[in-house]
Amino acid sequence: MLRIRLATAVSMLAACGAMATAQSQLRYRFEVGQQYLYERQEVVAASGGAAPGAQSIAQIRAWCLRREGPEMLLLIELARRSRERFEPACGALLYLDESGRRRIPDESATRLGPLDPALDVLPMLPLTAQPARAWTTPHDLYGRQWRCADRGPDGVTGHVRVDFIEEDSSGVADVLGQSRTGRFRFDPVAGHVTRLEIVAWDEPAKAQTAALTTLRQTASHTPGWTARRADEADRFLRTLRHEDRLLAELLSRPDDCAQILVQLDRLWAAFASEIEGQAGSPFAALVDARRLQLGADADTLRARAAVAGRWLHQPARRWTLQDAGGRTVVSEVLRQGAVIECFWSAESLWGLRALRSLDYLPRAPGAPPLRVISYNMDFNIAVARRAIERCGGGWTHILGGPLQDVEELPEFPVVRVLDERGVVRGIWIGWEPTYAAAAEMARELGTR
């Protein structure tokens, strides 16, 4: 009996020591083949103690498909539902190391926006192996970071409680009047988040959103099942690359819009036929959702092609407008040599985020800086100037609201490159992290 008690005591002490070590070194401990299921409940309420408004529930799933050196390849999926409707699932692939640092494949970067709630369950942890009571995470793709404070382990579960405040260095949250704070609980032994609470405030709408995300289930898949899903992940990324090429061709060959839309659907139909649906592949739902989304976006894509048809290989419209300081300027003075032009609006989240992307335009060693003209297309000058002040950086900003009457841009942001004669040579519609292709074209045109 004594031996049993001693053995039990030693085991308990060892477990406590392991837990203390784990707590001092918060690390993700995902294993290949693991699957995690979270449930997210969200309630929107007006200020002043009003009754709760819209409610929604979402499922968040994550699969660890492969380990590549210090990183893990994860598939993240988000499926929302509310009283009114059920939305198709969206998902993306990304790499995560044990500290939560993310490496985003190019194919995923422009598609992460709808997945924001899912990515919240993968917060970045302290970098060092030493205990950290407070830390600030690196910026994400959009310039946001979390300022975190470790409040110690929960007395019942031993899970570490971490409070955070979200900060946005890009200024976008300030312009939109939005803020977020929250708390997450992290299981230091299992190495994952078990609970996440976030409160978001929307000042213009005077609305508060409270979201609670809870880990509901974990499971493990066989090595064979996981290997097949990892192969599908590679094919999924290749298909996204092909889709990106077709979407770019929509703007370089706008007359072929109808044919390109057919090719987009065939592209995903071909991938769907390759997936082992009977094996429960998570990519089956994502492929179906992508085909549905492209069908829903057909009018938007046709509108993009129409813009390209009007602009491409044509001289850009000349103008006389005011800059952000109220000075009257003319296009001929600002358009000297090859120029990148960006059209955006303070009413568009992605238009605002494009300004941060312009700050990260690739720069060639020894090459002169790229010339960028930014057009705010809002008719409200006060709103435009406030957005420029908070998000504008050091670019040349034009109050371009009057241009919207003649250009009729269907969405923001829109980026284009003009050559030294003012002819439009390239067009990009939609947000990108760096607009590297636009920078490369402008640089090549500038060296002619």
N, C-alpha and C positions, 0 to 999 in steps of 0.2 A: 504494500500500500504506500509506504514511504517513497519507494522508488517511483511509483506512478505519480505521486504528488510532486516530487522533485522534477521529474521529466516534464510534467505539466507546467510547473513554475518556470522552468528554463525556456520552454516553448513560448510561454506568454511574454517573458522578458525579451526574447529574441524578436517576437512579433512587434512588441512596443518599440524596440530599438529600430527595427526596420521602418516602422511608421514614423518615428521621429526623424530618421534620416530622410525619408521620402518627403516629409513636410518641409524640411529645410531645403530640399531641392525639388521644387515643383517641376515635374516633367511629364510630358505625354508618354504613355506606355502602350501605344497601339500595337497590336500584333497582326500580322498578315492573316486575312480571313475573318477578322472581327467586323461585326456590324453593330451599329448603335441606332436606336430609335428614340427620338425626342418628340414630345408634344408641346406645341406652343399655343397658348391661349392669349388672346389680345382683346382688350376692351377700350373703346374710345369714349371719353366723356367730355362734355363741355365744362367750362369753369363755373365757379359759383355753386358747386354742390349739385349740379343738375344730374338727372338720372343717366345711367350709362347709355351710350349710343350704340354704334355698330359693334358687333362682336364677331370674332372669327377664330377659327382653330386651324392650325397647320401641323403637318407632320414633317419632321426633319430626319432624314436618314443619312448615315455616313458609313462607307465601307472602306476598309484598309485593303488595298488590292496588291500592293507590291512595295518592297523596300529597295531603295536605290541609295547605297551608301548610308549617310546619316539621315536621309529623308524617306518619308513614306508617301506613296501615291494614294490620295484619297479621292473617292467619288462622293460628292455632296449633292443631296436632292432635297427640294422643298416642294411640298404639295399643300396648297391652301384650300380651305373650304369655309363657307359662311352660310347664313340662312338663305341667301339669295342664289348662290351658285357654287360650283366646284371648279376650281381652276386647274388646267393641265399642269403636270409636274414640270419643274425646271431643275437643271442640274449642271454641274461643272466639275472638272478635274483640277486638282491642285496638289502641290507638294508641301509637306509639313515636316519640320524637324521636331526634336523632342522639346524644344523651347517654344514651339508654336510659330516660329518664323516661316512665312509662306513664300513659296516660289510659284508664281502664276504662269502657266504656259501662255504663249501669245494667243492661242486659240480660245482660251478661257477668259482673258483679261477684259474683253469688251462685253462679256456676257454675265459678269458677276453681279450687276446691279440688282436684279430681282432676287438674288440669293443672300442679300444682306442679313436677314434674320437668321439664316442657317449658319453663316460665318460667325455670328456672335457666339456660338457655342464652342468656338475654337480660339479663345483669347490668347494673346501672346503673353508668355510667362517671363520671369526674370532671366536675364542672359547668364549671369554668373551662377556658379554652383554653391555659393555661400547664401545663407538666409538673407532674404531681402524683404524688409517690411514695407517698402514703397518703391515703385518703379514706373517709368513711363515707356509705353510701347513705341516701337518705330512707327512711322507714318505708313498708312495703307495706300492703295492706289489713288485714293481721292484726297489725301492730305490729312486724314483723320488719325488720331491716336487716343489711347486710353491712359489716363493718369490713375494708377492703381495703388491701393493701400491694403496691406494684409492685416485683417482683424483677428487672426488666430483661428485655431480649430474650434469647430462646434463641439460643445460638451457631450453631445449624444453620439454623433456619427464620427467625429474626428475629422470631418471634411473641413478644409481650409476655406474661410470666408474672405472674399476680396471685394472691397468697394471700388467703384471707378467713376470717373467723370470723363465724358468724351469731349475732346477738343478738336477743332477744325482749323488748321493753319492756313487753309486755302481761302477762308473767309466766306465760303458758300453758306454754311450754317448760320452765320451772322446775317447775311443778306436775306435768307429765307425765314429768319426768326425762329430757328429750331435749336433744340438742345436735348441732350440725353445723359442720364445718370443711371447707375444700377449697381447690382451686386451679383457675384457668381460664387458658387460653391464648387470646390475642386477636391476630388478624392485623390489624396496623395499616394495611396497604395495602388489603386487601379489605374491612375494616371489619366483621368478625364473629368470634364465638367459634369456635375450631376443636377445642378439647378441654376437657373439664370433669371434674374428679375431686372427689367429695364422700364424706366419711366421716361417717356419722350414728351416734350412740350412744344406745341406749335403756336407761337405768339399771334400771328395774323388770324388764325382760326379760333384762337382762345380755346384750344382743345388739348387735352392730355390723354396720352395713350399709355396704358399699363400692360406690359406683356410678361407672362410667366412661362418659362420653358423648363420642362422637367424630363429627365432621362427616364424612359419607361421600360426599356428592354435592351439587353445586349445578347448577341448570339455569335456563334463561330461557324464558319463554313469550311468545307473540306478543302484540302489543297487543290484537288482537281477542279472543283467549282471556281475557286478563286483564280486559278491560272487562266481559265477560260474568260473570266470577267476582265482580267488584266489584258488579255489579247484584244478583247472588245474595246477596252479603253484606248488602246493604240489606234484601232480602226475608227473610233469615235473622234479622236483628235485629227486623224487624216481627213475624215469627212468634213469636219469643221473648217479645216484649211481649204478644202475644195469649195465649200460654201463661201468662204471669204473671197476666194478668187472670182467666183461667179458674181458676187455682190459688187466687187470692184469693176468687173466687166460691164455691169449694168450702167455704170457711170462713164466708162470709156467707150462703150458701144450702145448708147441709149436706143438706137433704132432697132436693136435686137432684143428689146425688153421682153416681149411675149415669149420668145424662144428661151431666154434665160430663166424666166419664171418656171417654165416646163422642166428645164434641166435641174433646177433646184429641187423640185418635187421628186423627180426621178432619182436624184442623188440619194435622198433619204429613203426612198422606197427600196433602193438596192441594198442599203445598209440594213433596213428592217428585215429583208429576206435572209440575211446572213445570221441574224441573232437567234440563238436557241431559246425561243420564247417558252418552250416547255420546261426549260431548266430554271425558270424564274429569274432571268436576267434583268437587272434594274435598268439596263439601257433600252429595253423594249418600250417602256413607258416614256422615256426621254425622247426616243426617235419619233414616236407617235405625236408627242406634244410639239416637237419641232416642226413636223409637217403641218399640224393644225395652226401653229403660230405663223408660219410662212404664208399659209392661205389667208389668214386674217390680215396679214401685213401687205397683201398684194396691192391694194390701192396706194398704200404709202410708198411701196417700191416703184410703182408706176409714176408717182409724183416725183420721186427722186430722179428717175430717168428723164422726166419732162424738164426738170431744171438743167440736167446735163445737156439735153438736146438744145436748149436755148443758149447755154453759155459756152460749151466746149468748142475750142478753136475759133471763138469769136472775140472781138475786142470787148473788154470790160466796159460797162457803162461809165461815162465820166460824170463827175458830180462836183457840186460846191456845197459844203456842209460845215457844221461847227465841230470843233474838237471838244474834249471833255472840259477844257477851260473856257469855252465860249468863244474862241477865236475862229474866224472864218477861214477855211482852208479849201484848196482845190485838189482834185485827184492827181492832176499832172505833176504837181510839186512833190507829192508824197510817193508816187509810183516811179521810183528811180531804179532801174535795173529789175532783176527778178524779185518778186514780192509774194509773200504768203499773206492771204487775207482770210480773216475769220469772222463769220456772222453769228451772233449769239443774242440771247435775251435773258434778262434777269428773272423772267417767269419760267425759264427752262432750267431744271436741275442740271441736265447734261450740257446745256450751253454754258452755264456758269463753270462747270468742271472743266470745260475745254480750255479756259484761260489758264488753269494750272498746268494742263498738258502742254500748252505753248511754252511754259517756263522750262520744260524738259525736252525741247527740240534738240535732237542730236547735233553736236557741234564738231566740226572737223578741225583737227589741230592746225593752227596757223591760218585757217580760213577766216575771212571777215564775217562778222555776225550777220545772221539772216535778218532781212527786213520783214517786219510783221505789221500789218494794219488790222486793227480790231474794230469791228462795227457793232455797236450796241443797237439793236433794232426795236427798242421800246419807244413808244410815243410819249411816255411820261419821263420828262427830262430829269426830274428829281430822283426818280427810281433808278434811271440809268446812271446818273452821276454817283449815287450811293453805291451801286454795284461795282462801278469802275474803281471807286476809292478803296473798296474792301477786297476786291478780287483781281484788279487789273494788272498788278505788277508794273513793269516799266515799259509796256508797249505803247504804240501810238493809238489812241482811242478816238473814234469818230462817233458822233451821235447820228446814227444812221436810220432812225425811225422813218423819215420820209422815203427811204429806199424801199421799204416794205410794200408800199403801194404799187411800185412798178416791178419789183423782183418777185413778189408773191412766194416767198420761201415757205414750204410746207412744214418744216421742222428745223430745230436747231440742235447742235451747231452745224454749220456748213463751212468747210475750209476749201480754198482754191488757191492755185498757184498761177501767177501771171508772169509772162516773159518780159523782156526789156521793152517790147513794143506794146505791152498792155493786153496781150492776147491770153485768154484763159487756156492753160495747157493741162491742168489736172484738177479734179474735184473729189472731195471726200465729204460724205454726209453721215453724221452720227459721231458719237464720242469715241476717241481713241486715246490710249495712255500717253503717246508721244508724237503722233503724226510724223513718224520717221520717214514714210514714203514721200510726204509733202516736202520735208526738209531736204531729202536727197534730190528731188526734182528741182527745187529752187536753187540748190547749190550747183547742180549740173548746168542749169540755164544761166546761172551767174558767171560761169567760167567760159561761156561761148565767145 
